[in-house]
Amino acid sequence: MAIEAIKEQETLGELAKRFGLHPQMISKWKQEFLSRGSEIFSTKAPDEEAAKREKMLYEKIGRLEVEVDFCKRVSEQLGILKPSKK
């Protein structure tokens, strides 16, 4: 709807009637879109962010598993932990 207002192919009154809104609301949304539109389109989509975060978490899990295995091995060698049966 804000994009329709930006196109200026219809008056605010016509848009208000078509969308069932007050002309001032349309004007406000248009101004906000014009001032913050670049913010909206410059941010990554949530799915991209989620995929990036998921990848980072899996990498961290891998590192932590290696660290745990190392600690178990060293603890067994020092006699702190009884050897586990595999």
Backbone as ProteinMPNN parsed JSONL, in Angstrom:
{"seq_chain_A": "MAIEAIKEQETLGELAKRFGLHPQMISKWKQEFLSRGSEIFSTKAPDEEAAKREKMLYEKIGRLEVEVDFCKRVSEQLGILKPSKK", "coords_chain_A": {"N_chain_A": [[0.822, -1.169, 0.0], [1.959, 1.233, 0.756], [3.748, 1.483, -1.266], [2.066, 1.861, -3.418], [1.184, 4.405, -2.804], [3.533, 5.804, -3.118], [3.944, 5.585, -5.831], [2.134, 7.402, -6.784], [-0.036, 7.325, -8.545], [-2.61, 7.408, -7.915], [-4.732, 9.494, -5.932], [-4.341, 10.371, -2.42], [-6.818, 10.246, -1.225], [-8.231, 8.533, -2.953], [-6.738, 6.187, -2.64], [-7.14, 5.769, 0.081], [-9.857, 5.226, 0.145], [-9.915, 2.909, -1.431], [-8.335, 1.081, 0.065], [-9.511, 1.237, 2.501], [-8.617, 2.935, 4.55], [-7.469, 5.735, 6.558], [-6.527, 8.799, 5.001], [-4.365, 10.178, 6.23], [-2.994, 8.129, 7.552], [-2.048, 6.614, 5.44], [-0.353, 8.485, 4.283], [1.495, 8.766, 6.382], [2.603, 6.166, 6.484], [3.731, 6.089, 3.959], [5.724, 8.108, 4.149], [7.302, 6.982, 6.163], [8.151, 4.658, 4.911], [9.629, 5.749, 2.814], [11.685, 6.948, 4.275], [12.816, 4.823, 5.695], [13.033, 2.694, 4.005], [15.366, 1.701, 2.739], [16.66, 0.471, 4.849], [15.013, -1.704, 5.371], [15.264, -3.274, 3.057], [17.965, -3.74, 2.966], [18.742, -5.398, 4.996], [19.457, -8.802, 5.848], [17.489, -11.62, 4.953], [15.437, -13.359, 7.319], [15.74, -16.176, 7.108], [18.273, -16.504, 5.947], [19.875, -15.49, 7.961], [19.255, -17.281, 10.002], [20.215, -19.675, 8.917], [22.927, -19.092, 8.777], [23.523, -18.768, 11.486], [22.885, -21.331, 12.397], [24.836, -22.883, 11.088], [27.137, -21.86, 12.31], [26.672, -22.698, 14.941], [26.734, -25.503, 14.665], [29.412, -25.806, 13.959], [30.591, -24.963, 16.317], [29.667, -26.939, 18.069], [31.044, -29.127, 17.036], [33.717, -28.381, 17.604], [33.59, -28.343, 20.416], [33.025, -31.036, 20.943], [35.426, -32.212, 20.166], [37.124, -31.046, 22.055], [36.059, -32.17, 24.433], [36.528, -34.891, 23.995], [39.333, -34.822, 23.985], [39.844, -33.959, 26.619], [38.785, -36.131, 28.055], [40.531, -38.182, 27.222], [43.017, -37.262, 28.203], [42.407, -37.153, 30.932], [41.993, -39.872, 31.448], [44.582, -40.815, 30.962], [45.935, -39.582, 33.027], [44.875, -40.836, 35.133], [42.661, -39.88, 36.367], [40.167, -40.339, 35.41], [38.426, -43.294, 34.76], [39.199, -45.559, 32.143], [37.064, -45.55, 29.321], [34.803, -47.913, 27.87], [34.674, -48.825, 24.549]], "CA_chain_A": [[0.0, 0.0, 0.0], [2.866, 2.385, 0.771], [4.333, 1.563, -2.619], [1.024, 2.473, -4.257], [1.191, 5.841, -2.503], [4.767, 6.348, -3.697], [3.748, 5.653, -7.287], [1.317, 8.603, -7.0], [-0.953, 7.147, -9.668], [-3.916, 7.715, -7.352], [-4.639, 10.45, -4.822], [-4.454, 9.755, -1.1], [-8.239, 9.974, -1.013], [-8.589, 7.329, -3.716], [-6.09, 5.044, -1.983], [-7.817, 5.579, 1.36], [-11.138, 4.571, -0.129], [-9.63, 1.574, -1.957], [-7.804, 0.212, 1.11], [-10.295, 1.397, 3.72], [-7.759, 3.568, 5.547], [-7.504, 7.194, 6.603], [-5.441, 9.355, 4.186], [-3.19, 10.518, 7.047], [-2.263, 6.888, 7.823], [-1.345, 6.291, 4.205], [0.73, 9.464, 4.175], [2.49, 8.424, 7.401], [3.287, 4.951, 6.047], [4.542, 6.452, 2.791], [6.905, 8.819, 4.644], [8.148, 6.031, 6.889], [8.758, 3.777, 3.908], [10.658, 6.513, 2.106], [12.82, 7.221, 5.155], [13.427, 3.601, 6.217], [12.956, 1.624, 3.007], [16.674, 1.099, 2.486], [16.916, -0.41, 5.992], [14.218, -2.914, 5.211], [15.761, -4.105, 1.97], [19.389, -4.01, 3.096], [18.971, -6.45, 5.975], [19.312, -10.155, 5.321], [16.247, -12.296, 5.289], [15.591, -14.186, 8.513], [16.205, -17.517, 6.776], [19.714, -16.438, 5.75], [20.461, -15.305, 9.288], [19.079, -18.536, 10.739], [21.131, -20.658, 8.336], [24.273, -18.702, 9.19], [23.636, -19.078, 12.917], [22.885, -22.792, 12.532], [26.152, -23.35, 10.666], [28.072, -21.476, 13.366], [26.43, -23.552, 16.099], [27.247, -26.842, 14.372], [30.87, -25.729, 14.041], [30.929, -24.887, 17.743], [29.429, -28.272, 18.626], [32.174, -29.949, 16.604], [34.898, -27.999, 18.399], [33.379, -28.772, 21.799], [33.166, -32.496, 20.99], [36.861, -32.487, 20.109], [37.671, -30.677, 23.35], [35.608, -33.149, 25.424], [37.295, -36.112, 23.734], [40.71, -34.569, 24.438], [39.84, -33.937, 28.09], [38.582, -37.506, 28.517], [41.768, -38.918, 26.962], [44.033, -36.789, 29.146], [41.974, -37.575, 32.268], [42.264, -41.302, 31.537], [46.038, -40.981, 31.044], [46.366, -39.111, 34.344], [44.248, -41.673, 36.141], [41.548, -39.157, 36.984], [38.951, -40.937, 34.859], [38.641, -44.672, 34.33], [39.026, -45.701, 30.686], [35.713, -45.932, 28.88], [34.773, -49.033, 26.928], [34.071, -48.392, 23.287]], "C_chain_A": [[0.881, 1.253, 0.0], [3.486, 2.579, -0.604], [3.336, 2.195, -3.582], [1.008, 3.986, -4.047], [2.418, 6.501, -3.122], [4.634, 6.511, -5.204], [2.984, 6.916, -7.687], [0.447, 8.518, -8.256], [-2.389, 7.42, -9.234], [-3.709, 8.72, -6.213], [-4.723, 9.693, -3.499], [-5.906, 9.39, -0.79], [-8.685, 8.708, -1.72], [-7.99, 6.078, -3.067], [-6.78, 4.723, -0.659], [-9.132, 4.833, 1.165], [-10.907, 3.126, -0.569], [-9.177, 0.608, -0.858], [-8.562, 0.33, 2.432], [-9.493, 1.989, 4.87], [-7.945, 5.079, 5.517], [-6.331, 7.731, 5.778], [-4.189, 9.713, 4.979], [-2.344, 9.288, 7.354], [-1.453, 6.489, 6.597], [-0.144, 7.212, 4.028], [1.859, 9.143, 5.153], [3.291, 7.201, 6.968], [4.196, 5.231, 4.852], [5.834, 7.133, 3.243], [7.86, 7.877, 5.374], [8.853, 5.093, 5.916], [9.875, 4.497, 3.166], [11.89, 6.747, 2.981], [13.535, 5.95, 5.612], [13.442, 2.449, 5.226], [14.287, 0.936, 2.76], [17.059, 0.151, 3.62], [16.248, -1.763, 5.787], [14.838, -3.834, 4.171], [17.243, -4.417, 2.081], [19.685, -5.109, 4.11], [18.745, -7.809, 5.335], [17.983, -10.733, 5.764], [16.47, -13.178, 6.518], [16.126, -15.586, 8.224], [17.717, -17.54, 6.573], [20.422, -16.318, 7.094], [20.381, -16.603, 10.079], [20.048, -19.595, 10.221], [22.568, -20.367, 8.758], [24.505, -19.064, 10.651], [23.696, -20.585, 13.14], [24.256, -23.367, 12.158], [27.191, -23.061, 11.758], [27.917, -22.381, 14.587], [26.938, -24.973, 15.875], [28.773, -26.87, 14.429], [31.32, -25.708, 15.501], [30.739, -26.241, 18.417], [30.589, -29.192, 18.275], [33.425, -29.658, 17.416], [34.772, -28.489, 19.834], [33.497, -30.287, 21.942], [34.634, -32.892, 20.969], [37.499, -32.178, 21.458], [37.299, -31.695, 24.43], [36.39, -34.451, 25.244], [38.727, -35.965, 24.226], [40.786, -34.627, 25.967], [39.649, -35.344, 28.661], [39.869, -38.311, 28.376], [42.842, -38.549, 27.979], [43.681, -37.232, 30.566], [42.237, -39.064, 32.476], [43.761, -41.547, 31.711], [46.562, -40.569, 32.419], [45.756, -39.931, 35.479], [43.099, -41.0, 36.857], [40.218, -39.804, 36.602], [39.276, -42.353, 34.431], [38.409, -44.759, 32.83], [37.612, -46.161, 30.346], [35.824, -47.075, 27.881], [34.064, -48.587, 25.677], [33.474, -49.535, 22.532]], "O_chain_A": [[0.573, 2.226, -0.688], [3.717, 3.706, -1.043], [3.716, 2.972, -4.458], [0.84, 4.751, -4.997], [2.343, 7.635, -3.596], [5.153, 7.466, -5.781], [3.161, 7.435, -8.789], [0.226, 9.518, -8.94], [-3.272, 7.636, -10.065], [-2.636, 8.779, -5.612], [-5.124, 8.53, -3.459], [-6.183, 8.361, -0.174], [-9.428, 7.903, -1.158], [-8.651, 5.045, -2.96], [-6.98, 3.557, -0.319], [-9.468, 3.927, 1.927], [-11.619, 2.222, -0.132], [-9.586, -0.553, -0.849], [-8.278, -0.405, 3.377], [-9.665, 1.596, 6.024], [-8.507, 5.629, 4.571], [-5.237, 7.17, 5.848], [-3.075, 9.573, 4.474], [-1.118, 9.379, 7.413], [-0.3, 6.074, 6.716], [0.946, 6.767, 3.669], [3.035, 9.236, 4.803], [4.518, 7.193, 7.069], [5.292, 4.68, 4.749], [6.917, 6.78, 2.776], [9.077, 7.969, 5.218], [10.029, 4.777, 6.095], [10.938, 3.927, 2.92], [13.015, 6.743, 2.481], [14.734, 5.986, 5.888], [13.829, 1.336, 5.581], [14.333, -0.282, 2.59], [17.714, -0.864, 3.381], [16.848, -2.816, 6.004], [14.925, -5.043, 4.384], [17.739, -5.279, 1.356], [20.769, -5.692, 4.087], [17.95, -7.952, 4.406], [17.438, -10.376, 6.808], [17.573, -13.684, 6.728], [16.892, -16.126, 9.022], [18.378, -18.494, 6.982], [21.442, -16.966, 7.331], [21.34, -16.981, 10.753], [20.638, -20.332, 11.011], [23.332, -21.283, 9.059], [25.554, -19.6, 11.009], [24.466, -21.063, 13.974], [24.769, -24.247, 12.851], [28.017, -23.913, 12.083], [28.907, -22.785, 15.197], [27.505, -25.582, 16.782], [29.36, -27.847, 14.894], [32.302, -26.351, 15.87], [31.557, -26.645, 19.243], [31.063, -29.951, 19.12], [34.112, -30.577, 17.864], [35.737, -28.995, 20.407], [34.012, -30.774, 22.948], [35.039, -33.811, 21.681], [38.319, -32.952, 21.952], [38.139, -32.046, 25.258], [36.858, -35.041, 26.217], [39.275, -36.892, 24.822], [41.677, -35.261, 26.532], [40.291, -35.702, 29.649], [40.258, -39.035, 29.292], [43.497, -39.424, 28.546], [44.562, -37.642, 31.321], [42.655, -39.475, 33.559], [44.165, -42.388, 32.513], [47.527, -41.149, 32.916], [46.09, -39.734, 36.647], [42.614, -41.515, 37.864], [39.268, -39.809, 37.385], [40.307, -42.585, 33.8], [37.514, -44.098, 32.303], [37.049, -47.041, 30.998], [36.806, -47.188, 27.146], [32.968, -48.029, 25.742], [32.926, -49.339, 21.447]]}, "name": "protein", "num_of_chains": 1, "seq": "MAIEAIKEQETLGELAKRFGLHPQMISKWKQEFLSRGSEIFSTKAPDEEAAKREKMLYEKIGRLEVEVDFCKRVSEQLGILKPSKK"}
